[in-house]
Structures are given as structure tokens and as C-alpha cells.
Amino acid sequence: MSARRFFREIARYINVPWGISAGADLGFPGVTGKRTLKVRLGNAYMARLHTAAAHDARLTEAFFRVAGLIDSPNALMHPRMIMRVMRGSKAQQATAAPAGTHPATLSR
């Protein structure tokens, strides 16, 4: 198999994970690059997913299956998953302590 053919075939499998990884980098201030609507929405969704997954084992498992290239990233966009993410991240925001009241930040 030629190198050109190999890279053409492997691209089908790595383009999406690579795009997610590169898009995540753009979530950090100071990183240069174009933050398209797709990148901004993807980063916002992943932030919510991570918040919800901290307390939802199914979301955690789904994320790690995608991160491990077992499942397609589309698995995280299934309507049931989106509902879990939205419910879980909203619940976490509602129960979060106000700024400056976390036990680690309170003066003794």
C-alpha cells in the first residue's frame, strides 16, 4: 500500500477526533486560530458534558468511549445524551456554591 493511499484511508478515521482536539485547543485564551461557530458550539457543549459527567456515570463512559476512539463522536450528540448533558450541567450550576464560599477559599 502506498503512503498516499494509507493516509487517504486513515483520514476517514482520524479527521473528526483531530478536529475535536484542535477545536478544544481554541478554547484557551491566547491560542491563535479561527473560532468558527462550530468550534465555539463544540467547546461549549464539551464544557457542559464534562460538568455533567462528573456526576453521571453514563456520560463519563460515553465520553471515554469517544476519547478512546471506540465510538464515534456522534454518540455524544444523540438526543438522549444531549438531554442528560443539559440536565446534568444545569443541576450542577444550580447547586454550585457562590463565588468565594468554597471551603478551600474560606478564611479560618
Secondary structure per residue as TSV (DSSP state, phi and psi in degrees):
chain	resnum	aa	ss	phi	psi
A	1	M	-	360.0	133.9
A	2	S	-	-75.8	157.8
A	3	A	H	-61.6	-40.7
A	4	R	H	-60.5	-45.7
A	5	R	H	-65.2	-42.7
A	6	F	H	-57.4	-50.5
A	7	F	H	-66.8	-33.4
A	8	R	H	-64.8	-42.4
A	9	E	H	-72.3	-42.0
A	10	I	H	-69.4	-26.0
A	11	A	H	-58.6	-32.7
A	12	R	H	-60.1	-29.9
A	13	Y	H	-94.4	-28.0
A	14	I	H	-104.8	-13.4
A	15	N	H	-60.9	-44.8
A	16	V	H	-68.9	-50.9
A	17	P	H	-59.4	-37.2
A	18	W	H	-64.1	-41.6
A	19	G	H	-62.3	-39.4
A	20	I	H	-64.7	-45.4
A	21	S	H	-63.2	-46.9
A	22	A	H	-65.7	-37.9
A	23	G	H	-65.8	-36.6
A	24	A	H	-63.0	-36.7
A	25	D	H	-59.0	-34.0
A	26	L	T	-73.3	-6.3
A	27	G	T	-76.8	-12.6
A	28	F	S	-93.3	135.6
A	29	P	T	-63.6	145.1
A	30	G	T	91.9	-15.4
A	31	V	-	-81.1	125.9
A	32	T	-	-84.9	145.5
A	33	G	S	151.1	161.9
A	34	K	-	-80.4	124.6
A	35	R	-	-98.8	85.9
A	36	T	-	-70.2	168.2
A	37	L	H	-57.6	-41.3
A	38	K	H	-59.5	-44.3
A	39	V	H	-66.0	-45.6
A	40	R	H	-63.3	-43.7
A	41	L	H	-66.0	-42.6
A	42	G	H	-61.3	-44.0
A	43	N	H	-66.5	-39.7
A	44	A	H	-64.6	-42.3
A	45	Y	H	-65.0	-43.4
A	46	M	H	-64.9	-36.0
A	47	A	H	-62.9	-43.4
A	48	R	H	-66.1	-40.6
A	49	L	H	-60.6	-45.1
A	50	H	H	-63.6	-39.8
A	51	T	H	-62.5	-47.9
A	52	A	H	-69.1	-37.0
A	53	A	H	-66.9	-21.4
A	54	A	T	-61.7	-20.2
A	55	H	T	-130.3	12.8
A	56	D	-	-136.6	105.3
A	57	A	H	-61.7	-33.4
A	58	R	H	-66.4	-40.5
A	59	L	H	-66.5	-40.5
A	60	T	H	-60.3	-46.9
A	61	E	H	-62.4	-44.4
A	62	A	H	-61.1	-42.6
A	63	F	H	-62.5	-46.8
A	64	F	H	-67.5	-30.5
A	65	R	H	-66.9	-37.2
A	66	V	H	-72.4	-45.3
A	67	A	H	-61.3	-32.5
A	68	G	T	-85.7	7.2
A	69	L	T	61.1	27.2
A	70	I	S	-83.6	-46.0
A	71	D	S	-111.8	157.6
A	72	S	-	-72.0	148.7
A	73	P	G	-56.3	-22.6
A	74	N	G	-60.4	-23.5
A	75	A	G	-60.9	-30.4
A	76	L	G	-78.5	-11.4
A	77	M	G	-104.3	7.7
A	78	H	S	-63.3	141.5
A	79	P	H	-51.4	-38.2
A	80	R	H	-64.5	-38.5
A	81	M	H	-67.9	-43.1
A	82	I	H	-59.2	-42.6
A	83	M	H	-63.2	-42.1
A	84	R	H	-62.6	-42.6
A	85	V	H	-62.6	-49.0
A	86	M	H	-65.1	-44.2
A	87	R	H	-63.7	-46.5
A	88	G	H	-66.5	-41.6
A	89	S	H	-72.3	-34.7
A	90	K	H	-67.0	-41.1
A	91	A	H	-62.6	-40.0
A	92	Q	H	-66.1	-40.9
A	93	Q	H	-64.6	-37.8
A	94	A	H	-69.8	-29.8
A	95	T	H	-99.3	-0.9
A	96	A	S	-67.6	142.4
A	97	A	-	-70.9	145.6
A	98	P	-	-58.8	154.0
A	99	A	T	-54.9	136.1
A	100	G	T	84.8	-1.6
A	101	T	-	-107.3	2.5
A	102	H	S	-63.7	138.6
A	103	P	G	-50.9	-33.4
A	104	A	G	-70.4	-18.3
A	105	T	G	-104.1	-6.5
A	106	L	S	-76.7	140.2
A	107	S	-	-78.6	153.9
A	108	R	-	-96.9	360.0
